[in-house]
Amino acid sequence: MVPLRVEPKVYFANERTFLSWLHFCVVLGGLALGLLNFGDRVGQISGFVFTLVAMIFMGYAVNLYQSRSSMIRRRDPGPYDDQSGPYLLCAVLFLAIGLNFYLKFTSPSNMIF
């Protein structure tokens, strides 16, 4: 078996992907912080939920970065993509957004009209 040659751009692509995930975590965490500080009771609950979602995304990003980085160091030819992770993260995010809408529209103190 011939060892694979790993170019430096592969390491940088992995790091760029990690930083992109962390950028989204920071944006989501900023939204959560705004809801926690300036929201009513429903906003604070939603802010807490969004904080948990941001931490889940951050854990996923770190795990993915570490696993890909070790695969690159080992020169593993195996698949570097994740088939189910982004779908699960989107489902978690949609559940959090749905919870936010549910709490906002069912709260008696915050009637829209």
Backbone as a ProteinNet text record, in pm:
[ID]
protein_1_A
[PRIMARY]
MVPLRVEPKVYFANERTFLSWLHFCVVLGGLALGLLNFGDRVGQISGFVFTLVAMIFMGYAVNLYQSRSSMIRRRDPGPYDDQSGPYLLCAVLFLAIGLNFYLKFTSPSNMIF
[TERTIARY]
84.7	0	89.1	58.2	135.6	80.3	168.4	117.2	65.6	-43.2	-103	-25.2	-16	48.2	-60.9	-44.1	-142.4	-87	-158.5	-115.9	-160.5	-89.1	-126.1	-266.8	-317.4	-451.4	-559.2	-530.7	-627.1	-641.4	-529.7	-534.8	-609.8	-580.8	-645.4	-794.7	-833.3	-975.7	-1049.9	-987.2	-1048	-1063.3	-960.8	-966.9	-1069.5	-1078	-1177.1	-1318.8	-1343.3	-1475	-1507.5	-1409.2	-1427.3	-1459.8	-1386.3	-1412	-1548.1	-1592.8	-1725.8	-1834.7	-1820	-1915.5	-1912.9	-1793.2	-1784.8	-1843.5	-1831.8	-1892.6	-2044	-2103.7	-2247.6	-2282.7	-2197.8	-2222.4	-2218.5	-2126	-2116.1	-2239.4	-2285.7	-2406.6	-2527.6	-2542.2	-2653.9	-2641.5	-2520	-2498.8	-2529	-2498.6	-2533.3	-2683.5	-2754.2	-2900.2	-2953.5	-2897.6	-2941.7	-2912.4	-2797.1	-2761.3	-2855.1	-2890.7	-2986.9	-3122.9	-3168.1	-3296.3	-3290.7	-3178.1	-3165.4	-3164	-3098	-3082.6	-3200.3	-3259.8	-3359	-3498.8	-3517.4	-3647.8	-3732.8	-3859.4	-3950.4	-3927.7	-4020.6	-4004.2	-3992.5	-4075.5	-4069.5	-3935.9	-3890	-3761.1	-3645.9	-3654.9	-3548.1	-3545.2	-3661.4	-3666.3	-3609.8	-3650.1	-3598.9	-3448.7	-3402.6	-3259.6	-3180.5	-3234.8	-3168.8	-3163.5	-3274.1	-3278.5	-3178.7	-3173.9	-3078.4	-2934.2	-2910.8	-2776.3	-2738.5	-2831	-2804.3	-2779.3	-2857.5	-2839.1	-2702.4	-2660.8	-2528.3	-2417.8	-2435.5	-2334.5	-2332.4	-2448	-2452.1	-2378.8	-2403.5	-2334.9	-2183.9	-2144.6	-2002.2	-1936.5	-2003.9	-1950.9	-1939.1	-2037.9	-2031.8	-1912.8	-1892.8	-1783.6	-1647.8	-1630.1	-1502.5	-1480.7	-1585.4	-1573.6	-1539.1	-1606	-1580.5	-1439	-1395.1	-1260.3	-1154.4	-1172.7	-1075.3	-1070.6	-1185.5	-1186.1	-1125	-1158.3	-1098.5	-949.1	-909.9	-767.5	-687.1	-740.1	-668.6	-669.4	-777.3	-779.1	-675.8	-659.9	-561.3	-420.2	-394.1	-261.6	-227.6	-328.7	-307.6	-303.7	-336.7	-345.8	-450.3	-559	-670.1	-743.3	-761.9	-832.1	-984.2	-1032.4	-1175.4	-1257.7	-1388.3	-1475.3	-1463	-1447.6	-1432.9	-1564.3	-1666.8	-1793.8	-1878.8	-1971.5	-2064.2	-2203.7	-2263.9	-2392.2	-2510.6	-2505	-2623.1	-2613.2	-2494.4	-2476.8	-2548.8	-2530.2	-2599.2	-2751.9	-2803.8	-2949.4	-2999.7	-2926.6	-2966.9	-2957	-2851.5	-2836.7	-2947.3	-2982.9	-3094.5	-3225	-3245.9	-3367.6	-3370.8	-3257.4	-3250.1	-3277.6	-3221	-3242.5	-3388.7	-3449.1	-3590.6	-3680.3	-3645.6	-3722.6	-3713	-3594.6	-3578	-3657.2	-3653.7	-3731.2	-3881.1	-3922.6	-4063.7	-4108.4	-4022.2	-4053.3	-4067.7	-3980.3	-3988.3	-4122	-4163.8	-4292.1	-4408.1	-4401	-4508.4	-4523.1	-4412	-4418.7	-4467.3	-4423.6	-4462.5	-4611.3	-4663.7	-4802.7	-4900.5	-4855.5	-4946.3	-4936	-4846.5	-4832.3	-4948	-5022	-5137	-5096.6	-4978.8	-4938.7	-4887.5	-4858.7	-4801.1	-4893.9	-5012.4	-5104.5	-5062.2	-5073.5	-5027.7	-5124.1	-5253.3	-5352.5	-5422.5
-118.1	0	124.2	214.7	337.6	441.3	503.6	606.6	728.3	780.7	897.7	1023	1111	1239.7	1339.3	1401.2	1497.9	1637.8	1715	1851.8	1944.1	2054.7	2147	2204	2214.2	2270.9	2184.2	2055.4	1967.4	2005.7	2033.2	2077.9	2210.1	2301	2431.8	2423.6	2333.2	2315.9	2263.4	2171.6	2119.9	2231.2	2312.9	2423.1	2527.7	2554.7	2650.7	2603.1	2474.2	2418.8	2430.1	2402.4	2414.7	2558.6	2653.8	2794.6	2840.3	2784.2	2818	2769.5	2647.9	2598	2683.2	2722	2804.4	2942.8	2995.7	3125.1	3118.2	3010	2992.9	2979.2	2910.7	2896.2	3031.5	3117.1	3249.8	3333.4	3325.6	3399.7	3349.7	3218.7	3161.9	3193.9	3191.9	3228.8	3375.4	3462.7	3604.5	3625.9	3551.9	3557.7	3510.4	3401.9	3348.5	3447.2	3510.2	3607.8	3728	3773	3882.8	3844.8	3722.7	3678.7	3663.9	3614.3	3597	3730.5	3829.5	3957.3	4051.8	4052.8	4154.7	4099.7	3971.6	3912.4	3899.1	3872	3841.7	3696.6	3641.1	3503.3	3403.2	3419	3330.7	3348.4	3472	3499.2	3438.2	3439.3	3379.4	3227.6	3166	3020.5	2988	3063.8	3041.5	3068.1	3170.4	3198.6	3084.9	3024.5	2909.6	2791.4	2768.5	2658.4	2683.6	2807.5	2840.1	2830.6	2859.2	2840.7	2693.6	2606.7	2462.6	2415.7	2467.9	2430.4	2476.3	2597.3	2646.5	2559.4	2514	2426.6	2289.8	2239.4	2112.9	2128.9	2239.5	2265.1	2276.3	2341.2	2357.3	2222.3	2138	2004.5	1922.8	1934.5	1865	1914.5	2045.9	2103	2056.3	2055.7	2011.8	1863.7	1783.3	1640.2	1612.6	1680.1	1661.8	1705.5	1819.2	1867.8	1770.2	1721.9	1628.8	1498.1	1445.4	1317.8	1333.4	1441.6	1463.8	1490.6	1563.5	1592.9	1465.9	1377.1	1251.7	1163	1165.8	1090.2	1143.5	1275.8	1335.7	1297.4	1304	1267.6	1121.4	1034.5	891.8	861.7	962.3	948.7	845.1	851.1	759.8	801.8	710.3	748.8	752.8	705.2	689.1	813.5	799.8	916.2	1018.9	1142.1	1251.4	1325.3	1288.3	1358.6	1293.5	1370.5	1323.2	1324.4	1208.1	1196.6	1236.9	1209.5	1230.1	1350	1397	1504.9	1634.1	1688.8	1813.8	1801.7	1686.2	1668.1	1669.9	1603.7	1603.4	1743	1815.1	1950.8	2042.6	2028.8	2109.2	2074.2	1947.3	1906.3	1966.3	1966	2025.3	2175	2241.9	2386	2417.1	2339.9	2361.4	2333.6	2234.8	2210	2327.6	2385.9	2501.6	2621.6	2642.6	2753.5	2728	2603.6	2568.3	2587.6	2551.9	2574.1	2723.6	2802.8	2947.6	3001.1	2960.4	3004.6	2954.2	2829.6	2773.4	2851	2876	2949.4	3092.4	3153.6	3292.7	3304.7	3212.4	3223.5	3167.6	3087.7	3033.8	3107.5	3201.2	3277.9	3377.6	3375.9	3465.8	3612.4	3639.6	3777.9	3844.2	3769.8	3826.2	3802.7	3852.5	3837.5	3930.2	3879.7	3956.4	4071	4044.1	4147.3	4195.8
0	0	0	-86.9	-100.9	-3.2	77.6	169.6	92.4	141.6	77.8	112	14.9	38	76.7	189.5	237.5	215.7	138	110.3	223.8	243.2	351.2	337.3	214.8	197.8	262.7	281.4	346.5	494	560.1	699.9	712.5	620.2	625.9	595.1	506.2	476.3	599.1	670.9	793.3	896.6	909.7	1005.8	963.8	834.8	784.3	811.8	794.2	823.1	971.2	1055.4	1200	1238.2	1182.6	1214.1	1162.3	1051.5	1000.3	1096	1149	1247.4	1373.2	1416.9	1537.6	1515.8	1394.4	1364.5	1381.5	1333.5	1351.5	1499.5	1576	1720.4	1790.6	1750	1810.9	1777.2	1653.3	1614.8	1693.8	1702.8	1777.8	1927.3	1979.1	2118.9	2144.4	2048.9	2062	2063.7	1979.4	1981.5	2116.4	2166.5	2295.7	2408.2	2402.9	2506.2	2503.9	2384.3	2373.5	2429.9	2401.3	2456.4	2607.8	2658	2803.4	2876.2	2819.9	2889	2869.6	2752.5	2722.6	2697.7	2712.2	2684.9	2809.6	2785.6	2896.1	2938.5	3011.4	3061.7	2946.4	2844.5	2727.7	2655.9	2642.6	2579.7	2656.4	2788.9	2868.8	2854.3	2848.7	2826.1	2689.1	2589.1	2454	2446.8	2517	2520.6	2582.2	2686	2747.7	2651.2	2580.3	2483.5	2370	2319.4	2213.1	2261.4	2388.9	2444.5	2442.3	2480.5	2475.1	2332.2	2238.4	2097.9	2048.4	2084.7	2044.3	2102.8	2226.2	2286.9	2219.1	2176.3	2101.8	1969	1900.3	1773.8	1795.7	1904	1931.6	1960.8	2036.3	2063.2	1936	1848.9	1720.6	1638.8	1635	1555.9	1607.5	1737.9	1795.7	1767.2	1784.7	1758.8	1612.8	1521.4	1379.4	1343.2	1396.5	1369	1420.3	1542.1	1598.7	1520.6	1484.1	1411.2	1272.4	1203.8	1071.8	1082.3	1183.2	1200.6	1226.2	1308.1	1332.8	1208.2	1129.9	1004.5	905.8	902.5	813	857.4	988	1037.8	1011.4	1021.2	994.4	845.6	763.6	618.1	578.7	648.2	623.8	496.3	400.9	278.1	294	407.4	431.3	411.6	412.2	388.1	501.9	462	558.1	581.4	511.4	526.4	634.5	684.4	786.5	725.5	715.8	647.6	735	864.3	948.1	1042.1	1072	1169.3	1135.4	1014.6	982.4	984.3	944.7	949.6	1093.9	1182.3	1323.1	1384.2	1348.7	1401.4	1350.3	1225.8	1172.3	1241.6	1269.2	1340.5	1480.4	1549.5	1684.3	1677.8	1577.9	1563.7	1531.2	1443.3	1410.5	1530.3	1611.2	1733.4	1829.2	1842.2	1930.6	1878.7	1748.6	1690.6	1706.8	1685.1	1704.1	1847.8	1942.7	2084.2	2113.1	2053.9	2072.4	2021.9	1901.6	1848.3	1933.4	1974.3	2057	2186.9	2254.7	2381.5	2361.5	2252.9	2228.8	2196.3	2118.1	2076.2	2178.6	2273.2	2374.3	2506.3	2517.4	2639.8	2651.5	2762.5	2774.9	2790.2	2840.2	2862.8	2736.9	2634.7	2512.1	2393	2401.4	2290.6	2176.8	2055.5	1939.8	1909.8	1915.6	1880.7	2003.4
[MASK]
+++++++++++++++++++++++++++++++++++++++++++++++++++++++++++++++++++++++++++++++++++++++++++++++++++++++++++++++++

